[in-house]
Amino acid sequence: MSNNVHASQVGYSNAGPSAFLTLVSDEDVVILDVRTPAEFDGGHLQGALNIDVQDPAFASRISRLNTDDSFALYCRAGRRSEVAAAFMVSQGFNAVTNSTSGIAELGSAGAVIVTS
């Protein structure tokens, strides 16, 4: 897959590492790490919020976010963030981008990784 952002048929976009890092450099984009809190504490993108897609409170926590904001989601490999992105779109979020790459690949592409 190229590094371009690709619109999917399910209402969110997919982005490779380069396009994703360009997107998250915008201060108006909310970065969501949908991994577990332990994974998040081990290293996450600078400025990211942690909302674990596997947590039973995920839907409740997502419902508190502004559906008009732009969101950039990532996880370890791209699968959990894809699930979260599809859910967010189903809840009326308009601008959701899923990283097709995991955090390790984002770090290799130049993302700043911080620990809690």
C-alpha positions as CSV (number, residue, x, y, z in Angstrom):
1,M,0.0,0.0,0.0
2,S,1.3,3.5,-0.8
3,N,1.7,6.2,1.8
4,N,-1.3,8.1,0.4
5,V,-4.5,8.5,2.3
6,H,-7.2,6.2,0.8
7,A,-10.9,6.6,1.4
8,S,-12.5,3.4,2.3
9,Q,-16.0,2.2,1.5
10,V,-16.9,2.2,5.2
11,G,-16.5,6.0,5.7
12,Y,-13.0,6.4,7.1
13,S,-9.7,6.8,5.5
14,N,-6.6,4.6,5.7
15,A,-3.1,6.1,5.7
16,G,0.3,4.7,5.4
17,P,3.1,5.9,7.7
18,S,4.1,9.0,5.8
19,A,0.6,10.3,5.2
20,F,-0.4,9.5,8.8
21,L,2.6,11.4,10.3
22,T,1.7,14.4,8.1
23,L,-1.9,14.2,9.4
24,V,-0.9,14.0,13.0
25,S,1.4,17.0,12.7
26,D,-1.7,19.1,12.5
27,E,-2.5,20.4,16.0
28,D,-6.3,20.2,15.3
29,V,-6.2,16.4,14.8
30,V,-7.0,14.3,17.8
31,I,-4.6,11.3,17.9
32,L,-6.1,8.2,19.4
33,D,-4.1,5.2,20.5
34,V,-6.6,2.3,20.8
35,R,-4.3,-0.2,22.4
36,T,-4.4,-1.3,26.0
37,P,-3.2,1.0,28.8
38,A,-0.1,-1.2,29.3
39,E,0.8,-1.0,25.6
40,F,0.2,2.8,25.7
41,D,2.5,3.2,28.8
42,G,5.2,1.3,27.0
43,G,5.4,3.9,24.3
44,H,2.9,6.0,22.3
45,L,2.8,8.9,19.8
46,Q,3.4,12.2,21.4
47,G,0.0,13.9,22.2
48,A,-2.0,10.7,21.9
49,L,-5.1,9.9,23.9
50,N,-5.5,6.3,25.0
51,I,-8.9,4.8,24.6
52,D,-8.7,1.0,24.5
53,V,-11.0,-0.4,21.8
54,Q,-11.2,-3.7,23.8
55,D,-12.3,-2.0,27.0
56,P,-16.1,-2.4,27.7
57,A,-16.2,1.4,28.3
58,F,-14.9,2.1,24.8
59,A,-18.3,3.2,23.3
60,S,-19.0,5.4,26.3
61,R,-15.6,7.1,26.2
62,I,-15.9,7.6,22.4
63,S,-19.4,9.1,22.8
64,R,-17.8,12.0,24.8
65,L,-15.7,13.1,21.9
66,N,-16.8,15.8,19.4
67,T,-18.0,14.1,16.2
68,D,-16.9,17.2,14.2
69,D,-13.2,16.9,15.2
70,S,-10.7,15.1,13.0
71,F,-9.3,11.9,14.4
72,A,-6.2,9.8,13.6
73,L,-6.2,6.3,15.1
74,Y,-3.4,3.8,15.5
75,C,-2.6,0.6,17.4
76,R,0.1,-2.1,17.2
77,A,-0.6,-3.4,13.7
78,G,-3.6,-1.6,12.3
79,R,-6.4,-4.1,13.0
80,R,-7.7,-2.7,16.3
81,S,-7.6,0.9,15.0
82,E,-9.5,-0.3,11.9
83,V,-12.3,-1.7,14.2
84,A,-12.3,1.5,16.2
85,A,-12.5,3.7,13.1
86,A,-15.4,1.8,11.7
87,F,-17.2,2.1,15.0
88,M,-16.6,5.8,15.2
89,V,-18.0,6.3,11.7
90,S,-21.1,4.3,12.7
91,Q,-21.5,6.8,15.6
92,G,-21.5,9.8,13.3
93,F,-17.8,10.9,13.4
94,N,-17.0,12.6,10.1
95,A,-13.2,12.7,9.8
96,V,-11.6,9.5,10.9
97,T,-8.2,8.2,9.6
98,N,-6.8,4.8,10.4
99,S,-3.1,4.1,10.3
100,T,-2.5,1.0,8.3
101,S,0.9,0.7,10.1
102,G,1.5,-0.1,13.7
103,I,3.3,2.1,16.2
104,A,6.7,0.4,15.5
105,E,6.5,1.3,11.8
106,L,5.3,4.8,12.7
107,G,8.4,5.2,14.9
108,S,10.6,3.9,12.1
109,A,9.0,6.6,9.8
110,G,10.0,9.3,12.3
111,A,7.1,9.6,14.8
112,V,8.1,10.8,18.2
113,I,7.4,7.9,20.7
114,V,7.1,8.8,24.3
115,T,6.5,6.7,27.5
116,S,4.1,7.5,30.3
